[in-house]
Structures are given as structure tokens and as C-alpha cells.
Amino acid sequence: MSRIAYVNGRYVPHAHAMVHVEDRGYQFADGVYEVCEVRDGKLVDERRHMERLQRSLSELRIAMPMATNSLRVVLREVVRQNLVGDGLVYVQVTRGVARRDHAFPTTPVKPALVVTARNVSRAKSDAQAEAGISVVTVPDNRWKRVDIKTVGLLPNVLARQTARDRGAREAWFVDREGFITEGASSNAWIVTAAGTLVTRSANSGILRGITRTVTLEAAGIAKLAVEERPFTVAEAMAAKEAFLTAATQIVMPVIEIDGKKIGDGRPGPVALALRARFHDKAEIGD
Ligand code: PDD
């Protein structure tokens, strides 16, 4: 089966899915995106992803490319046409096409919309969660507006490549004070020796992950002690457990940070329980 992408009003074969060279996303990373999990062909937490998309767009003064309900139809159609069972759907909105000039176009242009979807093996992801993953730490050299989910991801790209070069799956950014902020494409968590779940507050330095929000709800229902506060690399290394959250990973146990084993070096029970319960708490679409 050949893949299909939605590009500015048309469903086209993936190989022919093109945007203009003067798309401001291409030239300035002037755009935002969302990644939504698809499970059994249904969108997971679509409402929250749509809300965050709207927020990101409004922070950059880009209009929604179409009404939310129409966009939801497009997402479903791309999922359907690509026969996605378990996987993800990717949505990108850029300011549109205009002659290159840093300031916004003076005559309004239509925002550009691209939607793609693909299958991701659930079995592979579950096997990875059972084994746990390694992360490395890198200095957080990003801009301050990391609350906006922009396609300007060069520091994240370089961080993830550093992780790969060092044989790890993810990189955790560390701010100037020595606190872990978040991963290149995920939020970071630890479980302290006392069993308290700790993750940085979404008020500064991180993207407010949808998976993070749902995991906090699941933790509350499970009556786990939770603290939203910064934690250092040293605290993470001394933690009982560590894990990360993202729409593409759900809850993924971390067993090693910069080569140092966390806890007993195996995925922890809290992370695995939160992963197992995640989809009971998430909103699953129709
Ligand atoms: N990234 N922090 C960053 C920097 C991210 O890029 C992401 C997600 C998250 C987790 O957010 P959520 O739980 O809403 O997926 C946190 C997506 C998956 C990506 O770039 O592929």
C-alpha cells in the first residue's frame, strides 16, 4: 500500500507530497506541529492535542488553517487512507508561502497545512518498555519559548543525535542551574527513594506534554505522591526509577542516565503500572 499525505487541501501520494520553497516553515521554521497517538485506528487525546495546536498557533499569531471539526475529519481521513492501526498522526501548520522577509507577510497568506500518518509497532514499543532505555544529558541551549510546539527543533535534533552517538535513545536537557528540563521529544520524570513521583512544572522550561498531563491524572487516581518541581541530574541518578512520557512512547522506563544505572537497572514498577493504565485515563476517539 502506498502512503497518502494531506497537503493544503489535497490527499496526495506521499512521494509527491510537496510544499513551496518559500513556505515560511521551510525558510524560518515559522510553524507548529502536533503528534497524536493512534491506537486501534482511533486518535488518543485528540481534543487536548487540538487545544495545544490552537494555543501554539495563537502564540505565533498564525490562524487555524481550518475549523477544528474539519481538521478532525482530515486527521481521521489520513489515518484511514494509510490503514493506521497503531501509530501516529502528524499535523503541521506553517504561516504559509510568502516572499522571503523575516517579518510577517503584509498581505495575509493562507497558513499551510500538512497531515501525515504512519504505523508504529505496538509490540516493538512494549518490548522496549520491558527492557527500558538509556538517556544521556546535554546542556539545554534552546530558546525560552519551549512551551510552543514549534517546528524549530534544531537543538532537539542535535541532542537526539548526541544520544544516538552515545548509544542512548533519548537526550535529557539540563538547564544552567543543573536541573533536568525535558527530553529532546519527551518529558522527564523520576520516582524518589520515598516513592514520590517528580516531574518539572510546566510553567517554565518545558513543553506541557499531553502524555504528561494524563500521566499526572493517572498518578492522582492511583494516590501516588506527586511533586511538580525541578530535579537535578544527581537526584535523577539517585532515584529509584526514571521514565519519560510522549505521545509516541506513552510511559517509557529509563534504566540508565549517562551510563549510571537507575535503581536496580530495570524498569520500575511505578513506570510500568502507569504505562499499563495510561489508556484507561486517556481520551480515546470514536
Ligand atoms: N514530541 N517535550 C518535547 C520537547 C516534545 O517534543 C514532546 C513531544 C513532549 C511530550 O509531549 P506529548 O506528551 O504531548 O507528546 C515533550 C513529539 C512526540 C515529537 O516531537 O515527535
py3Dmol code that shows the C-alpha trace and the ligand (Angstrom):
import py3Dmol

protein = """\
ATOM      1  CA  MET A   1       0.000   0.000   0.000  1.00  0.00           C
ATOM      2  CA  SER A   2       1.336   3.464  -0.827  1.00  0.00           C
ATOM      3  CA  ARG A   3       1.220   6.168   1.806  1.00  0.00           C
ATOM      4  CA  ILE A   4      -1.015   9.212   1.411  1.00  0.00           C
ATOM      5  CA  ALA A   5      -0.409  12.703   2.800  1.00  0.00           C
ATOM      6  CA  TYR A   6      -2.736  15.665   3.092  1.00  0.00           C
ATOM      7  CA  VAL A   7      -1.130  18.827   1.714  1.00  0.00           C
ATOM      8  CA  ASN A   8      -3.021  22.110   1.546  1.00  0.00           C
ATOM      9  CA  GLY A   9      -6.399  20.721   0.593  1.00  0.00           C
ATOM     10  CA  ARG A  10      -5.399  17.589  -1.320  1.00  0.00           C
ATOM     11  CA  TYR A  11      -4.749  13.958  -0.478  1.00  0.00           C
ATOM     12  CA  VAL A  12      -1.625  13.059  -2.453  1.00  0.00           C
ATOM     13  CA  PRO A  13       0.756  10.100  -2.697  1.00  0.00           C
ATOM     14  CA  HIS A  14       3.471  10.514  -0.077  1.00  0.00           C
ATOM     15  CA  ALA A  15       6.177  10.584  -2.759  1.00  0.00           C
ATOM     16  CA  HIS A  16       4.511  13.657  -4.302  1.00  0.00           C
ATOM     17  CA  ALA A  17       3.709  15.465  -1.046  1.00  0.00           C
ATOM     18  CA  MET A  18       5.476  18.804  -1.608  1.00  0.00           C
ATOM     19  CA  VAL A  19       5.385  22.337  -0.249  1.00  0.00           C
ATOM     20  CA  HIS A  20       6.649  25.534  -1.898  1.00  0.00           C
ATOM     21  CA  VAL A  21      10.320  26.590  -1.439  1.00  0.00           C
ATOM     22  CA  GLU A  22       9.107  29.869   0.070  1.00  0.00           C
ATOM     23  CA  ASP A  23       6.939  28.199   2.663  1.00  0.00           C
ATOM     24  CA  ARG A  24       7.906  30.030   5.849  1.00  0.00           C
ATOM     25  CA  GLY A  25       8.131  26.726   7.682  1.00  0.00           C
ATOM     26  CA  TYR A  26      10.894  25.695   5.302  1.00  0.00           C
ATOM     27  CA  GLN A  27      12.727  29.026   5.440  1.00  0.00           C
ATOM     28  CA  PHE A  28      12.226  30.206   9.023  1.00  0.00           C
ATOM     29  CA  ALA A  29      10.773  27.227  10.939  1.00  0.00           C
ATOM     30  CA  ASP A  30       7.787  29.579  11.202  1.00  0.00           C
ATOM     31  CA  GLY A  31       5.229  26.966  12.138  1.00  0.00           C
ATOM     32  CA  VAL A  32       3.991  24.498  14.710  1.00  0.00           C
ATOM     33  CA  TYR A  33       3.071  20.836  14.882  1.00  0.00           C
ATOM     34  CA  GLU A  34       1.350  18.116  16.853  1.00  0.00           C
ATOM     35  CA  VAL A  35       1.896  14.374  17.096  1.00  0.00           C
ATOM     36  CA  CYS A  36      -1.094  12.348  18.224  1.00  0.00           C
ATOM     37  CA  GLU A  37      -1.050   8.655  19.058  1.00  0.00           C
ATOM     38  CA  VAL A  38      -3.314   6.346  17.070  1.00  0.00           C
ATOM     39  CA  ARG A  39      -4.400   3.151  18.813  1.00  0.00           C
ATOM     40  CA  ASP A  40      -6.636   0.551  17.180  1.00  0.00           C
ATOM     41  CA  GLY A  41      -7.284   3.128  14.453  1.00  0.00           C
ATOM     42  CA  LYS A  42      -8.526   5.715  16.983  1.00  0.00           C
ATOM     43  CA  LEU A  43      -6.958   9.027  17.929  1.00  0.00           C
ATOM     44  CA  VAL A  44      -5.754   9.304  21.521  1.00  0.00           C
ATOM     45  CA  ASP A  45      -6.302  12.598  23.378  1.00  0.00           C
ATOM     46  CA  GLU A  46      -7.199  14.374  20.150  1.00  0.00           C
ATOM     47  CA  ARG A  47      -9.113  17.133  21.986  1.00  0.00           C
ATOM     48  CA  ARG A  48      -6.075  18.085  24.055  1.00  0.00           C
ATOM     49  CA  HIS A  49      -3.762  17.973  21.022  1.00  0.00           C
ATOM     50  CA  MET A  50      -6.148  20.248  19.105  1.00  0.00           C
ATOM     51  CA  GLU A  51      -6.273  22.669  22.032  1.00  0.00           C
ATOM     52  CA  ARG A  52      -2.484  22.783  22.257  1.00  0.00           C
ATOM     53  CA  LEU A  53      -2.247  23.282  18.482  1.00  0.00           C
ATOM     54  CA  GLN A  54      -4.581  26.272  18.766  1.00  0.00           C
ATOM     55  CA  ARG A  55      -2.537  27.670  21.640  1.00  0.00           C
ATOM     56  CA  SER A  56       0.773  27.276  19.768  1.00  0.00           C
ATOM     57  CA  LEU A  57      -0.720  28.966  16.704  1.00  0.00           C
ATOM     58  CA  SER A  58      -2.160  31.860  18.650  1.00  0.00           C
ATOM     59  CA  GLU A  59       1.175  32.455  20.441  1.00  0.00           C
ATOM     60  CA  LEU A  60       2.717  32.906  16.965  1.00  0.00           C
ATOM     61  CA  ARG A  61      -0.273  34.822  15.582  1.00  0.00           C
ATOM     62  CA  ILE A  62      -0.976  32.191  12.911  1.00  0.00           C
ATOM     63  CA  ALA A  63      -4.635  31.448  12.130  1.00  0.00           C
ATOM     64  CA  MET A  64      -6.061  27.929  12.372  1.00  0.00           C
ATOM     65  CA  PRO A  65      -5.901  26.642   8.764  1.00  0.00           C
ATOM     66  CA  MET A  66      -9.496  25.370   9.019  1.00  0.00           C
ATOM     67  CA  ALA A  67     -12.195  24.854  11.636  1.00  0.00           C
ATOM     68  CA  THR A  68     -11.215  22.319  14.306  1.00  0.00           C
ATOM     69  CA  ASN A  69     -14.053  19.975  13.302  1.00  0.00           C
ATOM     70  CA  SER A  70     -12.884  19.984   9.671  1.00  0.00           C
ATOM     71  CA  LEU A  71      -9.320  19.359  10.804  1.00  0.00           C
ATOM     72  CA  ARG A  72     -10.514  16.397  12.840  1.00  0.00           C
ATOM     73  CA  VAL A  73     -12.134  14.991   9.687  1.00  0.00           C
ATOM     74  CA  VAL A  74      -8.835  15.362   7.801  1.00  0.00           C
ATOM     75  CA  LEU A  75      -6.902  13.595  10.585  1.00  0.00           C
ATOM     76  CA  ARG A  76      -9.325  10.657  10.504  1.00  0.00           C
ATOM     77  CA  GLU A  77      -9.193  10.509   6.727  1.00  0.00           C
ATOM     78  CA  VAL A  78      -5.369  10.422   6.674  1.00  0.00           C
ATOM     79  CA  VAL A  79      -5.386   7.699   9.339  1.00  0.00           C
ATOM     80  CA  ARG A  80      -7.971   5.742   7.356  1.00  0.00           C
ATOM     81  CA  GLN A  81      -6.290   6.116   3.961  1.00  0.00           C
ATOM     82  CA  ASN A  82      -2.970   4.969   5.415  1.00  0.00           C
ATOM     83  CA  LEU A  83      -4.573   1.990   7.182  1.00  0.00           C
ATOM     84  CA  VAL A  84      -3.052   3.022  10.502  1.00  0.00           C
ATOM     85  CA  GLY A  85      -3.949   0.691  13.347  1.00  0.00           C
ATOM     86  CA  ASP A  86      -1.335   1.551  15.955  1.00  0.00           C
ATOM     87  CA  GLY A  87       0.859   4.503  15.119  1.00  0.00           C
ATOM     88  CA  LEU A  88       0.749   8.235  14.950  1.00  0.00           C
ATOM     89  CA  VAL A  89      -0.697  11.142  13.034  1.00  0.00           C
ATOM     90  CA  TYR A  90       1.436  14.243  12.415  1.00  0.00           C
ATOM     91  CA  VAL A  91      -0.069  17.701  11.847  1.00  0.00           C
ATOM     92  CA  GLN A  92       1.973  20.722  10.791  1.00  0.00           C
ATOM     93  CA  VAL A  93       0.780  24.263  10.270  1.00  0.00           C
ATOM     94  CA  THR A  94       3.098  26.985   8.977  1.00  0.00           C
ATOM     95  CA  ARG A  95       2.459  30.679   8.381  1.00  0.00           C
ATOM     96  CA  GLY A  96       2.263  29.993   4.648  1.00  0.00           C
ATOM     97  CA  VAL A  97       4.076  30.956   1.462  1.00  0.00           C
ATOM     98  CA  ALA A  98       5.437  34.484   1.003  1.00  0.00           C
ATOM     99  CA  ARG A  99       8.454  36.301  -0.458  1.00  0.00           C
ATOM    100  CA  ARG A 100      11.325  35.888   1.991  1.00  0.00           C
ATOM    101  CA  ASP A 101      11.176  38.624   4.620  1.00  0.00           C
ATOM    102  CA  HIS A 102      11.628  37.991   8.331  1.00  0.00           C
ATOM    103  CA  ALA A 103       8.570  39.972   9.422  1.00  0.00           C
ATOM    104  CA  PHE A 104       5.103  38.535   8.817  1.00  0.00           C
ATOM    105  CA  PRO A 105       3.714  38.891   5.264  1.00  0.00           C
ATOM    106  CA  THR A 106       1.999  42.284   4.932  1.00  0.00           C
ATOM    107  CA  THR A 107      -0.796  40.871   2.792  1.00  0.00           C
ATOM    108  CA  PRO A 108      -2.330  37.916   4.611  1.00  0.00           C
ATOM    109  CA  VAL A 109      -1.412  34.450   3.307  1.00  0.00           C
ATOM    110  CA  LYS A 110      -3.189  31.180   3.963  1.00  0.00           C
ATOM    111  CA  PRO A 111      -1.500  29.049   6.625  1.00  0.00           C
ATOM    112  CA  ALA A 112      -0.110  25.838   5.120  1.00  0.00           C
ATOM    113  CA  LEU A 113      -1.407  22.520   6.483  1.00  0.00           C
ATOM    114  CA  VAL A 114       0.248  19.135   6.175  1.00  0.00           C
ATOM    115  CA  VAL A 115      -1.002  15.901   7.745  1.00  0.00           C
ATOM    116  CA  THR A 116       0.732  12.522   7.592  1.00  0.00           C
ATOM    117  CA  ALA A 117       0.208   9.247   9.447  1.00  0.00           C
ATOM    118  CA  ARG A 118       2.065   6.007   9.836  1.00  0.00           C
ATOM    119  CA  ASN A 119       2.008   2.710  11.654  1.00  0.00           C
ATOM    120  CA  VAL A 120       4.297   2.116  14.626  1.00  0.00           C
ATOM    121  CA  SER A 121       4.616  -1.386  16.030  1.00  0.00           C
ATOM    122  CA  ARG A 122       2.962  -1.681  19.440  1.00  0.00           C
ATOM    123  CA  ALA A 123       4.837  -4.931  20.092  1.00  0.00           C
ATOM    124  CA  LYS A 124       8.176  -3.202  19.480  1.00  0.00           C
ATOM    125  CA  SER A 125       7.301  -0.319  21.780  1.00  0.00           C
ATOM    126  CA  ASP A 126       6.109  -2.707  24.508  1.00  0.00           C
ATOM    127  CA  ALA A 127       9.312  -4.756  24.170  1.00  0.00           C
ATOM    128  CA  GLN A 128      11.338  -1.572  24.554  1.00  0.00           C
ATOM    129  CA  ALA A 129       9.363  -0.645  27.668  1.00  0.00           C
ATOM    130  CA  GLU A 130      10.052  -4.071  29.157  1.00  0.00           C
ATOM    131  CA  ALA A 131      13.771  -3.646  28.521  1.00  0.00           C
ATOM    132  CA  GLY A 132      13.955   0.064  29.442  1.00  0.00           C
ATOM    133  CA  ILE A 133      16.002   2.700  27.639  1.00  0.00           C
ATOM    134  CA  SER A 134      19.148   4.748  28.265  1.00  0.00           C
ATOM    135  CA  VAL A 135      19.328   8.529  28.197  1.00  0.00           C
ATOM    136  CA  VAL A 136      22.231  10.971  28.141  1.00  0.00           C
ATOM    137  CA  THR A 137      22.252  14.553  29.424  1.00  0.00           C
ATOM    138  CA  VAL A 138      23.105  17.598  27.288  1.00  0.00           C
ATOM    139  CA  PRO A 139      23.093  21.342  28.019  1.00  0.00           C
ATOM    140  CA  ASP A 140      19.718  22.961  27.335  1.00  0.00           C
ATOM    141  CA  ASN A 141      20.592  25.536  24.673  1.00  0.00           C
ATOM    142  CA  ARG A 142      17.048  26.160  23.430  1.00  0.00           C
ATOM    143  CA  TRP A 143      15.110  29.416  23.316  1.00  0.00           C
ATOM    144  CA  LYS A 144      12.808  30.316  26.208  1.00  0.00           C
ATOM    145  CA  ARG A 145       9.505  29.654  24.395  1.00  0.00           C
ATOM    146  CA  VAL A 146       9.701  25.873  24.538  1.00  0.00           C
ATOM    147  CA  ASP A 147       6.040  25.951  25.641  1.00  0.00           C
ATOM    148  CA  ILE A 148       5.209  26.494  21.945  1.00  0.00           C
ATOM    149  CA  LYS A 149       5.400  23.292  19.907  1.00  0.00           C
ATOM    150  CA  THR A 150       7.272  24.843  17.005  1.00  0.00           C
ATOM    151  CA  VAL A 151       8.977  23.015  14.148  1.00  0.00           C
ATOM    152  CA  GLY A 152      12.190  24.892  15.073  1.00  0.00           C
ATOM    153  CA  LEU A 153      13.798  21.783  16.534  1.00  0.00           C
ATOM    154  CA  LEU A 154      17.497  22.074  15.692  1.00  0.00           C
ATOM    155  CA  PRO A 155      18.716  21.862  19.335  1.00  0.00           C
ATOM    156  CA  ASN A 156      16.435  18.838  19.791  1.00  0.00           C
ATOM    157  CA  VAL A 157      17.799  17.255  16.606  1.00  0.00           C
ATOM    158  CA  LEU A 158      21.398  17.742  17.764  1.00  0.00           C
ATOM    159  CA  ALA A 159      20.577  16.459  21.245  1.00  0.00           C
ATOM    160  CA  ARG A 160      18.952  13.325  19.869  1.00  0.00           C
ATOM    161  CA  GLN A 161      21.940  12.721  17.594  1.00  0.00           C
ATOM    162  CA  THR A 162      24.255  13.049  20.603  1.00  0.00           C
ATOM    163  CA  ALA A 163      22.134  10.417  22.322  1.00  0.00           C
ATOM    164  CA  ARG A 164      22.420   8.118  19.332  1.00  0.00           C
ATOM    165  CA  ASP A 165      26.179   8.697  19.073  1.00  0.00           C
ATOM    166  CA  ARG A 166      26.483   7.641  22.719  1.00  0.00           C
ATOM    167  CA  GLY A 167      24.299   4.560  22.271  1.00  0.00           C
ATOM    168  CA  ALA A 168      21.248   6.028  24.054  1.00  0.00           C
ATOM    169  CA  ARG A 169      17.643   6.518  22.914  1.00  0.00           C
ATOM    170  CA  GLU A 170      16.922   9.973  24.278  1.00  0.00           C
ATOM    171  CA  ALA A 171      18.749  13.090  25.474  1.00  0.00           C
ATOM    172  CA  TRP A 172      17.633  14.982  28.571  1.00  0.00           C
ATOM    173  CA  PHE A 173      18.297  18.718  28.527  1.00  0.00           C
ATOM    174  CA  VAL A 174      19.920  20.261  31.610  1.00  0.00           C
ATOM    175  CA  ASP A 175      19.455  23.966  32.385  1.00  0.00           C
ATOM    176  CA  ARG A 176      22.143  26.371  33.701  1.00  0.00           C
ATOM    177  CA  GLU A 177      21.258  25.552  37.315  1.00  0.00           C
ATOM    178  CA  GLY A 178      21.825  21.832  36.742  1.00  0.00           C
ATOM    179  CA  PHE A 179      18.142  20.869  36.623  1.00  0.00           C
ATOM    180  CA  ILE A 180      16.806  18.484  34.005  1.00  0.00           C
ATOM    181  CA  THR A 181      14.173  20.246  31.918  1.00  0.00           C
ATOM    182  CA  GLU A 182      12.863  17.627  29.471  1.00  0.00           C
ATOM    183  CA  GLY A 183      13.878  15.288  26.690  1.00  0.00           C
ATOM    184  CA  ALA A 184      14.537  16.115  23.025  1.00  0.00           C
ATOM    185  CA  SER A 185      10.975  14.956  22.314  1.00  0.00           C
ATOM    186  CA  SER A 186       9.592  13.855  25.689  1.00  0.00           C
ATOM    187  CA  ASN A 187       9.008  14.918  29.295  1.00  0.00           C
ATOM    188  CA  ALA A 188      11.262  13.626  32.098  1.00  0.00           C
ATOM    189  CA  TRP A 189      10.207  12.007  35.390  1.00  0.00           C
ATOM    190  CA  ILE A 190      11.748  10.306  38.403  1.00  0.00           C
ATOM    191  CA  VAL A 191      10.470   8.331  41.385  1.00  0.00           C
ATOM    192  CA  THR A 192      12.378   9.215  44.565  1.00  0.00           C
ATOM    193  CA  ALA A 193      13.565   6.725  47.184  1.00  0.00           C
ATOM    194  CA  ALA A 194      10.477   7.714  49.210  1.00  0.00           C
ATOM    195  CA  GLY A 195       8.251   6.792  46.253  1.00  0.00           C
ATOM    196  CA  THR A 196       7.312  10.343  45.242  1.00  0.00           C
ATOM    197  CA  LEU A 197       6.757  10.983  41.564  1.00  0.00           C
ATOM    198  CA  VAL A 198       8.642  14.114  40.457  1.00  0.00           C
ATOM    199  CA  THR A 199       8.382  15.996  37.176  1.00  0.00           C
ATOM    200  CA  ARG A 200       9.192  19.591  36.359  1.00  0.00           C
ATOM    201  CA  SER A 201       6.355  22.094  36.496  1.00  0.00           C
ATOM    202  CA  ALA A 202       5.060  23.015  33.036  1.00  0.00           C
ATOM    203  CA  ASN A 203       5.193  26.700  33.967  1.00  0.00           C
ATOM    204  CA  SER A 204       8.772  27.052  32.748  1.00  0.00           C
ATOM    205  CA  GLY A 205      11.389  25.319  30.664  1.00  0.00           C
ATOM    206  CA  ILE A 206       9.293  22.546  29.120  1.00  0.00           C
ATOM    207  CA  LEU A 207       6.501  21.728  26.729  1.00  0.00           C
ATOM    208  CA  ARG A 208       3.285  20.877  28.562  1.00  0.00           C
ATOM    209  CA  GLY A 209       3.128  17.311  27.268  1.00  0.00           C
ATOM    210  CA  ILE A 210      -0.325  15.811  26.791  1.00  0.00           C
ATOM    211  CA  THR A 211       1.005  12.440  27.938  1.00  0.00           C
ATOM    212  CA  ARG A 212       2.447  14.223  30.982  1.00  0.00           C
ATOM    213  CA  THR A 213      -0.979  15.713  31.810  1.00  0.00           C
ATOM    214  CA  VAL A 214      -2.750  12.359  31.511  1.00  0.00           C
ATOM    215  CA  THR A 215       0.002  10.592  33.484  1.00  0.00           C
ATOM    216  CA  LEU A 216      -0.405  13.154  36.294  1.00  0.00           C
ATOM    217  CA  GLU A 217      -4.135  12.372  36.336  1.00  0.00           C
ATOM    218  CA  ALA A 218      -3.448   8.632  36.414  1.00  0.00           C
ATOM    219  CA  ALA A 219      -0.959   9.129  39.252  1.00  0.00           C
ATOM    220  CA  GLY A 220      -3.536  11.150  41.207  1.00  0.00           C
ATOM    221  CA  ILE A 221      -6.159   8.439  40.829  1.00  0.00           C
ATOM    222  CA  ALA A 222      -3.592   5.823  41.908  1.00  0.00           C
ATOM    223  CA  LYS A 223      -2.990   8.020  45.006  1.00  0.00           C
ATOM    224  CA  LEU A 224       0.712   8.397  44.269  1.00  0.00           C
ATOM    225  CA  ALA A 225       2.519  11.315  45.893  1.00  0.00           C
ATOM    226  CA  VAL A 226       3.408  13.789  43.142  1.00  0.00           C
ATOM    227  CA  GLU A 227       5.651  16.849  43.164  1.00  0.00           C
ATOM    228  CA  GLU A 228       5.865  19.187  40.179  1.00  0.00           C
ATOM    229  CA  ARG A 229       9.305  20.703  40.704  1.00  0.00           C
ATOM    230  CA  PRO A 230      12.745  20.740  39.102  1.00  0.00           C
ATOM    231  CA  PHE A 231      15.175  17.901  39.840  1.00  0.00           C
ATOM    232  CA  THR A 232      18.927  17.718  39.252  1.00  0.00           C
ATOM    233  CA  VAL A 233      20.930  15.129  37.340  1.00  0.00           C
ATOM    234  CA  ALA A 234      22.354  13.919  40.675  1.00  0.00           C
ATOM    235  CA  GLU A 235      18.842  13.456  42.105  1.00  0.00           C
ATOM    236  CA  ALA A 236      17.802  11.559  38.979  1.00  0.00           C
ATOM    237  CA  MET A 237      20.827   9.294  39.209  1.00  0.00           C
ATOM    238  CA  ALA A 238      19.995   8.509  42.861  1.00  0.00           C
ATOM    239  CA  ALA A 239      16.295   7.946  42.081  1.00  0.00           C
ATOM    240  CA  LYS A 240      14.511   4.636  42.457  1.00  0.00           C
ATOM    241  CA  GLU A 241      13.051   4.940  38.976  1.00  0.00           C
ATOM    242  CA  ALA A 242      13.144   7.231  35.984  1.00  0.00           C
ATOM    243  CA  PHE A 243      10.946   7.382  32.923  1.00  0.00           C
ATOM    244  CA  LEU A 244       9.818   9.640  30.113  1.00  0.00           C
ATOM    245  CA  THR A 245       6.469  10.428  28.548  1.00  0.00           C
ATOM    246  CA  ALA A 246       5.469  11.370  24.995  1.00  0.00           C
ATOM    247  CA  ALA A 247       2.612  10.574  22.639  1.00  0.00           C
ATOM    248  CA  THR A 248       4.974   8.341  20.680  1.00  0.00           C
ATOM    249  CA  GLN A 249       6.331   6.491  23.752  1.00  0.00           C
ATOM    250  CA  ILE A 250       3.454   6.572  26.275  1.00  0.00           C
ATOM    251  CA  VAL A 251       5.359   5.957  29.512  1.00  0.00           C
ATOM    252  CA  MET A 252       8.861   4.646  28.772  1.00  0.00           C
ATOM    253  CA  PRO A 253      11.081   3.405  31.624  1.00  0.00           C
ATOM    254  CA  VAL A 254      14.612   4.839  31.747  1.00  0.00           C
ATOM    255  CA  ILE A 255      17.179   2.446  33.231  1.00  0.00           C
ATOM    256  CA  GLU A 256      20.386   4.395  32.683  1.00  0.00           C
ATOM    257  CA  ILE A 257      21.399   8.068  32.706  1.00  0.00           C
ATOM    258  CA  ASP A 258      24.865   8.951  31.338  1.00  0.00           C
ATOM    259  CA  GLY A 259      25.909   5.328  31.856  1.00  0.00           C
ATOM    260  CA  LYS A 260      24.782   5.229  35.517  1.00  0.00           C
ATOM    261  CA  LYS A 261      22.177   2.541  36.298  1.00  0.00           C
ATOM    262  CA  ILE A 262      18.957   3.821  37.881  1.00  0.00           C
ATOM    263  CA  GLY A 263      17.586   1.791  40.798  1.00  0.00           C
ATOM    264  CA  ASP A 264      18.266  -1.866  40.142  1.00  0.00           C
ATOM    265  CA  GLY A 265      18.859  -1.138  36.440  1.00  0.00           C
ATOM    266  CA  ARG A 266      15.492  -2.500  35.372  1.00  0.00           C
ATOM    267  CA  PRO A 267      12.177  -0.815  34.502  1.00  0.00           C
ATOM    268  CA  GLY A 268      10.474   0.184  37.737  1.00  0.00           C
ATOM    269  CA  PRO A 269       7.011  -0.895  38.933  1.00  0.00           C
ATOM    270  CA  VAL A 270       5.619   2.659  39.071  1.00  0.00           C
ATOM    271  CA  ALA A 271       6.573   3.397  35.452  1.00  0.00           C
ATOM    272  CA  LEU A 272       5.234   0.060  34.246  1.00  0.00           C
ATOM    273  CA  ALA A 273       1.966   0.473  36.165  1.00  0.00           C
ATOM    274  CA  LEU A 274       1.456   3.994  34.781  1.00  0.00           C
ATOM    275  CA  ARG A 275       2.157   2.688  31.289  1.00  0.00           C
ATOM    276  CA  ALA A 276      -0.293  -0.194  31.707  1.00  0.00           C
ATOM    277  CA  ARG A 277      -3.035   2.140  32.973  1.00  0.00           C
ATOM    278  CA  PHE A 278      -2.394   5.031  30.613  1.00  0.00           C
ATOM    279  CA  HIS A 279      -5.085   4.268  28.044  1.00  0.00           C
ATOM    280  CA  ASP A 280      -7.753   3.887  30.740  1.00  0.00           C
ATOM    281  CA  LYS A 281      -7.225   7.540  31.575  1.00  0.00           C
ATOM    282  CA  ALA A 282      -6.593   8.932  28.072  1.00  0.00           C
ATOM    283  CA  GLU A 283      -9.474  10.071  25.868  1.00  0.00           C
ATOM    284  CA  ILE A 284      -9.846   7.548  23.060  1.00  0.00           C
ATOM    285  CA  GLY A 285     -11.613   8.844  19.947  1.00  0.00           C
ATOM    286  CA  ASP A 286     -14.513   7.366  18.012  1.00  0.00           C
TER     287      ASP A 286
END
"""
ligand_1 = """\
21
PDD
N 7.209 15.370 20.938
N 8.689 17.753 25.160
C 9.076 17.891 23.883
C 10.230 18.797 23.575
C 8.403 17.189 22.864
O 8.787 17.360 21.593
C 7.336 16.320 23.202
C 6.586 15.546 22.170
C 6.975 16.202 24.554
C 5.845 15.321 25.003
O 4.608 15.847 24.605
P 3.346 14.889 24.338
O 3.178 14.070 25.566
O 2.227 15.826 24.124
O 3.671 14.045 23.137
C 7.663 16.932 25.494
C 6.583 14.682 19.842
C 6.076 13.339 20.197
C 7.559 14.670 18.681
O 8.233 15.679 18.503
O 7.639 13.687 17.954
"""
view = py3Dmol.view(width=600, height=400)
view.addModel(protein, "pdb")
view.setStyle({"model": 0}, {"cartoon": {"style": "trace"}})
view.addModel(ligand_1, "xyz")
view.setStyle({"model": 1}, {"stick": {}})
view.zoomTo()
view.show()
